[in-house]
Amino acid sequence: MTDRYEYVPHRLLRHRVRDVASGTEGVLMAVVNEDVSDSVHQHWMELAYIRAASGREFTTAVGNVEPVE
């Protein structure tokens, strides 16, 4: 069995960021290259895991992450 994800370094890890898609702010906890394949097509995607002020984490595409000034 192969791994379905791998951690990716990112310059904003542990910094406050904003998800531009939702406008939600939080701390970037991890960036993961994740296998989101279905049974027919193989597809890997870099996902950002952000912890919001509520303590709940959510994911978004890495391209949606920007630093909060």
Helices and strands as residue ranges (DSSP letters): E 5-7, E 16-19, E 25-35, E 44-52, E 57-61, G 62-64, E 65-67
